[in-house]
Amino acid sequence: MAPVDEMGKGTARRKRLAYQCAHRGMREMDLILGAFAERALASLTGAELDQLEAVLDVADDLLYRWIAGAEAVPPEHMSAILTRIIAETRGVCGAS
């Protein structure tokens, strides 16, 4: 059996996630997640894609507060991908 990407399913999933990241509804989240998707999506593993999908299930305003550091991320929502998004965003924005 061919790997998932060779059958097109992995590619379709990544395209769907790229669109969802860049079209959230809250402009700030479009920019943050869209830029993350452009940088990282091609190299994410299947497990990391699952984590990104879970991040996308969070409401924009709440996710923005977590990324901006205005609220702590609840342990049940913390993942390696969310940690990476937060670190990369704060690094680019210069926020602490």
C-alpha positions as CSV (number, residue, x, y, z in Angstrom):
1,M,0.0,0.0,0.0
2,A,1.3,3.5,-0.9
3,P,2.1,6.0,1.8
4,V,-0.7,8.5,2.6
5,D,0.9,11.4,0.8
6,E,1.4,9.4,-2.4
7,M,-2.4,8.7,-2.4
8,G,-3.1,12.4,-2.0
9,K,-4.9,12.2,1.3
10,G,-2.0,13.8,3.2
11,T,-1.8,16.5,0.7
12,A,-5.5,17.2,0.8
13,R,-5.4,17.3,4.6
14,R,-2.5,19.8,4.6
15,K,-4.3,22.0,2.0
16,R,-7.5,21.9,4.1
17,L,-5.5,22.8,7.3
18,A,-3.7,25.6,5.5
19,Y,-7.0,27.1,4.4
20,Q,-8.5,26.7,7.9
21,C,-5.4,28.4,9.5
22,A,-5.6,31.4,7.2
23,H,-9.4,31.8,7.3
24,R,-10.3,31.8,10.9
25,G,-12.6,34.8,11.1
26,M,-10.5,36.9,13.5
27,R,-7.8,38.7,11.5
28,E,-5.1,38.3,14.1
29,M,-5.6,34.6,14.2
30,D,-5.6,34.4,10.4
31,L,-2.2,36.1,10.4
32,I,-0.7,34.0,13.2
33,L,-2.0,30.6,12.2
34,G,-1.7,31.3,8.4
35,A,2.0,32.2,8.9
36,F,2.6,29.2,11.0
37,A,1.0,27.0,8.4
38,E,3.1,28.4,5.6
39,R,6.3,27.8,7.7
40,A,5.5,24.4,9.2
41,L,2.7,22.5,7.6
42,A,4.7,20.6,5.0
43,S,7.0,19.1,7.6
44,L,4.4,18.2,10.3
45,T,3.9,14.5,11.2
46,G,0.4,12.9,11.3
47,A,0.3,13.3,15.1
48,E,1.3,17.0,14.8
49,L,-1.5,17.5,12.2
50,D,-3.9,16.0,14.7
51,Q,-2.7,18.5,17.3
52,L,-3.1,21.3,14.9
53,E,-6.7,20.2,14.2
54,A,-7.3,20.3,18.0
55,V,-5.9,23.9,18.1
56,L,-8.2,24.9,15.3
57,D,-11.2,23.6,17.4
58,V,-10.6,26.4,20.0
59,A,-12.5,29.6,19.7
60,D,-10.4,32.5,18.1
61,D,-10.7,34.9,21.0
62,L,-9.6,32.3,23.6
63,L,-6.8,31.0,21.4
64,Y,-5.6,34.6,20.9
65,R,-5.5,35.2,24.7
66,W,-3.4,32.0,25.1
67,I,-1.0,32.9,22.4
68,A,-0.7,36.5,23.6
69,G,0.0,35.3,27.1
70,A,-3.1,37.0,28.6
71,E,-4.4,33.7,29.9
72,A,-2.7,30.4,30.8
73,V,-3.4,27.5,28.5
74,P,-5.3,24.8,30.3
75,P,-3.3,21.6,30.6
76,E,-5.8,19.6,28.5
77,H,-5.3,22.0,25.6
78,M,-1.5,22.2,25.8
79,S,0.3,20.3,23.0
80,A,3.7,20.4,21.3
81,I,2.1,22.3,18.3
82,L,0.4,24.9,20.5
83,T,3.7,25.4,22.4
84,R,5.5,25.8,19.1
85,I,2.9,28.3,17.8
86,I,3.1,30.3,21.0
87,A,7.0,30.4,21.0
88,E,7.3,31.3,17.4
89,T,4.6,34.0,17.6
90,R,6.1,35.6,20.7
91,G,9.5,35.4,19.1
92,V,8.3,37.3,16.0
93,C,6.2,39.8,17.9
94,G,8.8,40.3,20.6
95,A,6.3,39.6,23.3
96,S,7.3,37.9,26.5
